[in-house]
């Protein structure tokens, strides 16, 4: 019998079970409702984990976005101020536009 690395199937003589590489066994005659219940439980667990992360880290994400918005606003104000100062001091308009990009 060839060896398959992902699923090493060993059929028991006494029953119709399939043994997988991780040591678990599955009955191929098992009704689909049990597998559906297991999949629904897995989806529910993943949903609970994601919602837990969102509750835990939501204030940090909102705070980071708020600080980013303030930084962008301040950078635009400083850029405008420096550009106006360069124009007032008589520096070439092309150079002042090149130095301060928005």
N, C-alpha and C positions, 0 to 999 in steps of 0.2 A: 504494500500500500504506500503510495507516494506521500511525502510529508509536505503539508501546506503550512506556511508560517503563520498566516492569519487565523485559520481555523483548523485545528488538528482534530479531525473527526475520528472518534473511537466508538464504534457501536457495541453496546453490550449484547451479550447473547440472551440474557434474561429479559431485557426490555428494549424498547426502541428509543433510547436516549442518545443524544449527541453530546459528547464532551468537548468543550472548547479549550483553547490554549490557556485561558485564565482559570481553568478548573471548574467552571460552571457547567451545568448540564441542562439540556432543554429537550423536552419531548416534542417531536415534530407533529404529533397528533393533538397537541394542546390547542384549545379553542382560541380564536383570534381575540375574543373579548378580554382575556387576561393580558395579552400583549398590548391591547389598546389601553387598558387600565394602567399598565406600567408606563406607556408613553405619555399618557395624560398626567401621571404623577411626576414624570421627569419634566414635562413642560411647566407644570405648576411650581416645581422646585426652582427651575431657572427663573421664572417670573418673580418668585419671592426673593431670590438672590439679587436680581436687577433692581427691584423696588427698594430693597434694603440699601444697596449702594446709592441709589438716588436720594433716599432720605438722609443718609449719612453725609454725602458730599455735596448736596445741592447748595447749601449756603456758601461753601468754599468756591463753587463754580460761579455763583451769582456775584460774589465779592470780587473774583478775578475779572469778570466781564465789566464790572463797575469801574475797577481801577484802570482797566484797559481803555475804557471810554474816556475817563478823565485824562489819561495820558495822551490820547490822540487829540483831544480838545486843546490841551495845554501846548502840544507841539505845533498845532496850527496857529495858535495865537502868537507864540514866540517866533515862528517863521514869518508871519505877517509883520510883526514888529521889527524884526531884523531887516526884512526887505525894505520897509518904509525908511528905516534909518540909513540903509545903504543908498537909497535913491536921494534922500535929503542931503547926504554928505557928498553927492556928486559922483558916486561910483557908477560906471557904465551900466546902463539898463540891462544889457545882454548878460553881463557878468553877474549882476545882482539876481537876475532871473535864473541863471545857471546855478548859482550858489544855493539858492533857496528853492527847492522843488516841493510842490504840494502834491 
